[in-house]
Amino acid sequence: MSTLPERQVLVAPDSFKGTFRATEVASAIGRGLERAGLMPPDLCPLADGGDGTLEALVVQLGGETAALSVRDPLGREIEAGYALLEGGDAAILEMAAASGLSLVAEDERDAWAASTYGTGQLIAAAVDAGARVVLVGVGGSATTDGGAGALEAIEERGGIGDAKVVVLCDVRTPWERCAEVFGPQKGADPGMVERLAERLDELAKRLPRDPRGVPMTGAAGGLSGGLWAGLGAELQPGAPFVLDTLDFDERMRAARAVVTGEGRLDQQTLEGKLVGEIGTRTRQAGVPLHAIVGRDELDAFGKRMIDLQVVREATTLEEIEAAGEELGAALAEGRA
């Protein structure tokens, strides 16, 4: 009697924001699955265009990283990097590396002064290194300058020539709402939010294209919209772009199940976040989906919408590994 060959589990988590990188989460889940007796899984750490996007793409596609001195959101010199993907024709960078909120202490946050100038320096450096396409992952910004700083830095370096910029957006917020939606987390009180919105409105009138009303132009405090309007950048939803670039659908169809994860599973998961996008794809393909998360706040109806079957909470790498082992045992015994 012949038996069907065993198939791998696809391990495809996002990062646990501010806690663990996606590569760390994927490795811990993978160790747990193997301890349960399953074959080594297909590890596919992911990102949605924000934090971790550079690492996710470079780990899977190969590439070479480079670092340079740039300005942080408040104009201080720091080291930040980008990566030339294998072949060198494309580069990827994360705006948070130069203009991120994590670079500014809580008592230093200044939503008015914070600039994307350093991100512009990174884009210009990638073009100077030979990249014809520059992928810019946005998310986690300290800025609400509409990309004015980045455009200034790029202009000072002579522009980008025939190179193309593709902005990977983690939100669909339009330009005119970004101050209202994201300003408070960057230190803006209600009066400052109003001033920021007015400044963005004035900037929109001066740019070659008007970003107001266009979905995704408000990502990273309007950086996405500034690059769209000033450089003709292409705006892409980050999660689908990363999944497609890493051949997620093909790997998913070859798997017996998918295990994903994120720091918090909640209603926002279903509103364009990475795990929600994964759930849509696994449901359509009929592939079982399970999750290991830091906190589970999604109700049963929400889980049914993406056919999410088993969810386990874990807050340390040891707990994530143990949850992976428990899930692996259930898969091996046909209970999941």
Secondary structure in CASP SS format (residue, H / E / C, confidence):
PFRMAT SS
TARGET T0000
AUTHOR 0000-0000-0000
METHOD secondary structure of the structure
MODEL  1
M C 1.00
S C 1.00
T C 1.00
L C 1.00
P C 1.00
E C 1.00
R C 1.00
Q C 1.00
V E 1.00
L E 1.00
V E 1.00
A C 1.00
P C 1.00
D C 1.00
S C 1.00
F E 1.00
K C 1.00
G C 1.00
T C 1.00
F E 1.00
R C 1.00
A H 1.00
T H 1.00
E H 1.00
V H 1.00
A H 1.00
S H 1.00
A H 1.00
I H 1.00
G H 1.00
R H 1.00
G H 1.00
L H 1.00
E H 1.00
R H 1.00
A C 1.00
G C 1.00
L C 1.00
M C 1.00
P C 1.00
P C 1.00
D E 1.00
L E 1.00
C C 1.00
P C 1.00
L C 1.00
A C 1.00
D C 1.00
G C 1.00
G C 1.00
D C 1.00
G C 1.00
T H 1.00
L H 1.00
E H 1.00
A H 1.00
L H 1.00
V H 1.00
V H 1.00
Q H 1.00
L H 1.00
G C 1.00
G E 1.00
E E 1.00
T E 1.00
A E 1.00
A E 1.00
L E 1.00
S E 1.00
V E 1.00
R E 1.00
D C 1.00
P C 1.00
L C 1.00
G C 1.00
R C 1.00
E E 1.00
I E 1.00
E E 1.00
A E 1.00
G E 1.00
Y E 1.00
A E 1.00
L E 1.00
L E 1.00
E C 1.00
G C 1.00
G C 1.00
D C 1.00
A E 1.00
A E 1.00
I E 1.00
L E 1.00
E E 1.00
M C 1.00
A H 1.00
A H 1.00
A H 1.00
S H 1.00
G E 1.00
L H 1.00
S H 1.00
L H 1.00
V C 1.00
A C 1.00
E H 1.00
D H 1.00
E H 1.00
R C 1.00
D C 1.00
A C 1.00
W C 1.00
A C 1.00
A C 1.00
S C 1.00
T C 1.00
Y H 1.00
G H 1.00
T H 1.00
G H 1.00
Q H 1.00
L H 1.00
I H 1.00
A H 1.00
A H 1.00
A H 1.00
V H 1.00
D H 1.00
A C 1.00
G C 1.00
A C 1.00
R C 1.00
V E 1.00
V E 1.00
L E 1.00
V E 1.00
G E 1.00
V C 1.00
G C 1.00
G C 1.00
S E 1.00
A C 1.00
T C 1.00
T C 1.00
D C 1.00
G C 1.00
G C 1.00
A H 1.00
G H 1.00
A H 1.00
L H 1.00
E H 1.00
A H 1.00
I H 1.00
E H 1.00
E H 1.00
R C 1.00
G C 1.00
G C 1.00
I C 1.00
G C 1.00
D C 1.00
A C 1.00
K E 1.00
V E 1.00
V E 1.00
V E 1.00
L E 1.00
C E 1.00
D C 1.00
V C 1.00
R C 1.00
T C 1.00
P C 1.00
W H 1.00
E H 1.00
R H 1.00
C H 1.00
A H 1.00
E H 1.00
V H 1.00
F H 1.00
G H 1.00
P H 1.00
Q H 1.00
K H 1.00
G C 1.00
A C 1.00
D C 1.00
P H 1.00
G H 1.00
M H 1.00
V H 1.00
E H 1.00
R H 1.00
L H 1.00
A H 1.00
E H 1.00
R H 1.00
L H 1.00
D H 1.00
E H 1.00
L H 1.00
A H 1.00
K H 1.00
R H 1.00
L C 1.00
P C 1.00
R C 1.00
D C 1.00
P C 1.00
R C 1.00
G C 1.00
V C 1.00
P C 1.00
M C 1.00
T C 1.00
G C 1.00
A H 1.00
A H 1.00
G H 1.00
G H 1.00
L H 1.00
S H 1.00
G H 1.00
G H 1.00
L H 1.00
W H 1.00
A H 1.00
G H 1.00
L H 1.00
G C 1.00
A C 1.00
E E 1.00
L E 1.00
Q E 1.00
P E 1.00
G H 1.00
A H 1.00
P H 1.00
F H 1.00
V H 1.00
L H 1.00
D H 1.00
T H 1.00
L C 1.00
D C 1.00
F H 1.00
D H 1.00
E H 1.00
R H 1.00
M H 1.00
R H 1.00
A C 1.00
A C 1.00
R C 1.00
A E 1.00
V E 1.00
V E 1.00
T E 1.00
G E 1.00
E E 1.00
G E 1.00
R E 1.00
L E 1.00
D C 1.00
Q H 1.00
Q H 1.00
T H 1.00
L H 1.00
E C 1.00
G C 1.00
K C 1.00
L H 1.00
V H 1.00
G H 1.00
E H 1.00
I H 1.00
G H 1.00
T H 1.00
R H 1.00
T H 1.00
R H 1.00
Q H 1.00
A H 1.00
G C 1.00
V C 1.00
P C 1.00
L E 1.00
H E 1.00
A E 1.00
I E 1.00
V E 1.00
G E 1.00
R E 1.00
D E 1.00
E C 1.00
L C 1.00
D C 1.00
A H 1.00
F H 1.00
G H 1.00
K H 1.00
R H 1.00
M H 1.00
I C 1.00
D C 1.00
L E 1.00
Q E 1.00
V E 1.00
V E 1.00
R E 1.00
E E 1.00
A C 1.00
T C 1.00
T C 1.00
L H 1.00
E H 1.00
E H 1.00
I H 1.00
E H 1.00
A H 1.00
A H 1.00
G H 1.00
E H 1.00
E H 1.00
L H 1.00
G H 1.00
A H 1.00
A H 1.00
L H 1.00
A H 1.00
E C 1.00
G C 1.00
R C 1.00
A C 1.00
END
